[in-house]
């Protein structure tokens, strides 16, 4: 990718050719399609709590992992869990316990800090 930077009023901007910008937008849209779906609302308008929580956590994990630029295998290694466990969490096949969620969060924070980024 050919990119340049410029500063305007103290803010740094990255400039890329329009075709590359369009390509990045398209790839972002493709990545979003690979997120597990949130469950549909029940007839009373509520959502099934466990299924919604499981899907929401999986989507956040996937986005954070991709943002950190690491694979499932790398995140699992950093968190000290089996890659199969992380894969099942991301595919909504299992709900992690509190300890596993904490390990994953710590690993993602460490991965982000290595990259120089910051998660919120």
C-alpha positions as protocol buffer text, in pm:
chain_id: "A"
residue {
  index: 1
  type: UNK
  ca { x: 0 y: 0 z: 0 }
}
residue {
  index: 2
  type: UNK
  ca { x: 130 y: 343 z: -91 }
}
residue {
  index: 3
  type: UNK
  ca { x: 49 y: 589 z: 185 }
}
residue {
  index: 4
  type: UNK
  ca { x: 162 y: 928 z: 299 }
}
residue {
  index: 5
  type: UNK
  ca { x: 99 y: 1133 z: 608 }
}
residue {
  index: 6
  type: UNK
  ca { x: 26 y: 1497 z: 665 }
}
residue {
  index: 7
  type: UNK
  ca { x: -43 y: 1717 z: 965 }
}
residue {
  index: 8
  type: UNK
  ca { x: -330 y: 1963 z: 971 }
}
residue {
  index: 9
  type: UNK
  ca { x: -378 y: 2174 z: 1283 }
}
residue {
  index: 10
  type: UNK
  ca { x: -182 y: 1926 z: 1493 }
}
residue {
  index: 11
  type: UNK
  ca { x: -376 y: 1622 z: 1371 }
}
residue {
  index: 12
  type: UNK
  ca { x: -198 y: 1352 z: 1172 }
}
residue {
  index: 13
  type: UNK
  ca { x: -377 y: 1210 z: 866 }
}
residue {
  index: 14
  type: UNK
  ca { x: -287 y: 914 z: 648 }
}
residue {
  index: 15
  type: UNK
  ca { x: -338 y: 965 z: 277 }
}
residue {
  index: 16
  type: UNK
  ca { x: -389 y: 666 z: 48 }
}
residue {
  index: 17
  type: UNK
  ca { x: -493 y: 641 z: -317 }
}
residue {
  index: 18
  type: UNK
  ca { x: -870 y: 623 z: -359 }
}
residue {
  index: 19
  type: UNK
  ca { x: -863 y: 271 z: -505 }
}
residue {
  index: 20
  type: UNK
  ca { x: -677 y: 144 z: -197 }
}
residue {
  index: 21
  type: UNK
  ca { x: -920 y: 327 z: 31 }
}
residue {
  index: 22
  type: UNK
  ca { x: -1213 y: 156 z: -145 }
}
residue {
  index: 23
  type: UNK
  ca { x: -1038 y: -179 z: -113 }
}
residue {
  index: 24
  type: UNK
  ca { x: -991 y: -125 z: 262 }
}
residue {
  index: 25
  type: UNK
  ca { x: -1358 y: -36 z: 300 }
}
residue {
  index: 26
  type: UNK
  ca { x: -1461 y: -349 z: 113 }
}
residue {
  index: 27
  type: UNK
  ca { x: -1235 y: -569 z: 325 }
}
residue {
  index: 28
  type: UNK
  ca { x: -1379 y: -416 z: 642 }
}
residue {
  index: 29
  type: UNK
  ca { x: -1727 y: -502 z: 523 }
}
residue {
  index: 30
  type: UNK
  ca { x: -1620 y: -857 z: 446 }
}
residue {
  index: 31
  type: UNK
  ca { x: -1466 y: -895 z: 790 }
}
residue {
  index: 32
  type: UNK
  ca { x: -1792 y: -784 z: 953 }
}
residue {
  index: 33
  type: UNK
  ca { x: -1981 y: -1057 z: 767 }
}
residue {
  index: 34
  type: UNK
  ca { x: -1770 y: -1321 z: 942 }
}
residue {
  index: 35
  type: UNK
  ca { x: -1888 y: -1219 z: 1287 }
}
residue {
  index: 36
  type: UNK
  ca { x: -2130 y: -1458 z: 1453 }
}
residue {
  index: 37
  type: UNK
  ca { x: -2487 y: -1329 z: 1435 }
}
residue {
  index: 38
  type: UNK
  ca { x: -2671 y: -1189 z: 1732 }
}
residue {
  index: 39
  type: UNK
  ca { x: -2986 y: -1386 z: 1817 }
}
residue {
  index: 40
  type: UNK
  ca { x: -3323 y: -1265 z: 1697 }
}
residue {
  index: 41
  type: UNK
  ca { x: -3564 y: -1101 z: 1936 }
}
residue {
  index: 42
  type: UNK
  ca { x: -3827 y: -1321 z: 2097 }
}
residue {
  index: 43
  type: UNK
  ca { x: -4197 y: -1252 z: 2022 }
}
residue {
  index: 44
  type: UNK
  ca { x: -4219 y: -1034 z: 2335 }
}
residue {
  index: 45
  type: UNK
  ca { x: -3932 y: -815 z: 2207 }
}
residue {
  index: 46
  type: UNK
  ca { x: -3673 y: -945 z: 2453 }
}
residue {
  index: 47
  type: UNK
  ca { x: -3359 y: -1130 z: 2355 }
}
residue {
  index: 48
  type: UNK
  ca { x: -3249 y: -1469 z: 2490 }
}
residue {
  index: 49
  type: UNK
  ca { x: -2995 y: -1356 z: 2750 }
}
residue {
  index: 50
  type: UNK
  ca { x: -2740 y: -1639 z: 2739 }
}
residue {
  index: 51
  type: UNK
  ca { x: -2732 y: -1659 z: 2361 }
}
residue {
  index: 52
  type: UNK
  ca { x: -2706 y: -1280 z: 2330 }
}
residue {
  index: 53
  type: UNK
  ca { x: -2425 y: -1260 z: 2586 }
}
residue {
  index: 54
  type: UNK
  ca { x: -2237 y: -1545 z: 2417 }
}
residue {
  index: 55
  type: UNK
  ca { x: -2264 y: -1385 z: 2072 }
}
residue {
  index: 56
  type: UNK
  ca { x: -2180 y: -1038 z: 2199 }
}
residue {
  index: 57
  type: UNK
  ca { x: -1867 y: -1162 z: 2376 }
}
residue {
  index: 58
  type: UNK
  ca { x: -1758 y: -1361 z: 2071 }
}
residue {
  index: 59
  type: UNK
  ca { x: -1800 y: -1060 z: 1842 }
}
residue {
  index: 60
  type: UNK
  ca { x: -1601 y: -837 z: 2080 }
}
residue {
  index: 61
  type: UNK
  ca { x: -1324 y: -1098 z: 2104 }
}
residue {
  index: 62
  type: UNK
  ca { x: -1303 y: -1136 z: 1728 }
}
residue {
  index: 63
  type: UNK
  ca { x: -1292 y: -760 z: 1670 }
}
residue {
  index: 64
  type: UNK
  ca { x: -1029 y: -706 z: 1941 }
}
residue {
  index: 65
  type: UNK
  ca { x: -818 y: -998 z: 1814 }
}
residue {
  index: 66
  type: UNK
  ca { x: -831 y: -868 z: 1458 }
}
residue {
  index: 67
  type: UNK
  ca { x: -754 y: -516 z: 1576 }
}
residue {
  index: 68
  type: UNK
  ca { x: -448 y: -650 z: 1758 }
}
residue {
  index: 69
  type: UNK
  ca { x: -348 y: -828 z: 1436 }
}
residue {
  index: 70
  type: UNK
  ca { x: -318 y: -1172 z: 1594 }
}
residue {
  index: 71
  type: UNK
  ca { x: -455 y: -1513 z: 1507 }
}
residue {
  index: 72
  type: UNK
  ca { x: -667 y: -1738 z: 1724 }
}
residue {
  index: 73
  type: UNK
  ca { x: -362 y: -1951 z: 1789 }
}
residue {
  index: 74
  type: UNK
  ca { x: -157 y: -1652 z: 1902 }
}
residue {
  index: 75
  type: UNK
  ca { x: -431 y: -1519 z: 2131 }
}
residue {
  index: 76
  type: UNK
  ca { x: -484 y: -1863 z: 2282 }
}
residue {
  index: 77
  type: UNK
  ca { x: -110 y: -1897 z: 2345 }
}
residue {
  index: 78
  type: UNK
  ca { x: -91 y: -1552 z: 2505 }
}
residue {
  index: 79
  type: UNK
  ca { x: -395 y: -1627 z: 2722 }
}
residue {
  index: 80
  type: UNK
  ca { x: -273 y: -1972 z: 2823 }
}
residue {
  index: 81
  type: UNK
  ca { x: -580 y: -2151 z: 2689 }
}
residue {
  index: 82
  type: UNK
  ca { x: -625 y: -2415 z: 2419 }
}
residue {
  index: 83
  type: UNK
  ca { x: -684 y: -2285 z: 2068 }
}
residue {
  index: 84
  type: UNK
  ca { x: -982 y: -2521 z: 2047 }
}
residue {
  index: 85
  type: UNK
  ca { x: -1137 y: -2342 z: 2344 }
}
residue {
  index: 86
  type: UNK
  ca { x: -1099 y: -2000 z: 2182 }
}
residue {
  index: 87
  type: UNK
  ca { x: -1235 y: -2135 z: 1855 }
}
residue {
  index: 88
  type: UNK
  ca { x: -1544 y: -2273 z: 2032 }
}
residue {
  index: 89
  type: UNK
  ca { x: -1600 y: -1941 z: 2209 }
}
residue {
  index: 90
  type: UNK
  ca { x: -1576 y: -1747 z: 1882 }
}
residue {
  index: 91
  type: UNK
  ca { x: -1813 y: -1992 z: 1708 }
}
residue {
  index: 92
  type: UNK
  ca { x: -2070 y: -1971 z: 1992 }
}
residue {
  index: 93
  type: UNK
  ca { x: -2023 y: -2337 z: 2084 }
}
residue {
  index: 94
  type: UNK
  ca { x: -1936 y: -2261 z: 2447 }
}
residue {
  index: 95
  type: UNK
  ca { x: -1953 y: -1986 z: 2707 }
}
residue {
  index: 96
  type: UNK
  ca { x: -1624 y: -1911 z: 2880 }
}
residue {
  index: 97
  type: UNK
  ca { x: -1594 y: -1880 z: 3255 }
}
residue {
  index: 98
  type: UNK
  ca { x: -1486 y: -1562 z: 3428 }
}
residue {
  index: 99
  type: UNK
  ca { x: -1124 y: -1680 z: 3458 }
}
residue {
  index: 100
  type: UNK
  ca { x: -1103 y: -1750 z: 3084 }
}
residue {
  index: 101
  type: UNK
  ca { x: -1252 y: -1412 z: 2996 }
}
residue {
  index: 102
  type: UNK
  ca { x: -995 y: -1245 z: 3224 }
}
residue {
  index: 103
  type: UNK
  ca { x: -709 y: -1438 z: 3062 }
}
residue {
  index: 104
  type: UNK
  ca { x: -831 y: -1336 z: 2716 }
}
residue {
  index: 105
  type: UNK
  ca { x: -870 y: -972 z: 2817 }
}
residue {
  index: 106
  type: UNK
  ca { x: -521 y: -963 z: 2969 }
}
residue {
  index: 107
  type: UNK
  ca { x: -374 y: -1125 z: 2657 }
}
residue {
  index: 108
  type: UNK
  ca { x: -551 y: -879 z: 2426 }
}
residue {
  index: 109
  type: UNK
  ca { x: -431 y: -585 z: 2632 }
}
residue {
  index: 110
  type: UNK
  ca { x: -74 y: -720 z: 2618 }
}
residue {
  index: 111
  type: UNK
  ca { x: -100 y: -772 z: 2241 }
}
residue {
  index: 112
  type: UNK
  ca { x: -232 y: -419 z: 2191 }
}
residue {
  index: 113
  type: UNK
  ca { x: 41 y: -265 z: 2406 }
}
residue {
  index: 114
  type: UNK
  ca { x: 306 y: -452 z: 2203 }
}
residue {
  index: 115
  type: UNK
  ca { x: 160 y: -295 z: 1890 }
}
residue {
  index: 116
  type: UNK
  ca { x: 151 y: 48 z: 2055 }
}
residue {
  index: 117
  type: UNK
  ca { x: -228 y: 61 z: 2040 }
}
residue {
  index: 118
  type: UNK
  ca { x: -487 y: 103 z: 2308 }
}
residue {
  index: 119
  type: UNK
  ca { x: -815 y: -80 z: 2362 }
}
residue {
  index: 120
  type: UNK
  ca { x: -1115 y: 69 z: 2530 }
}
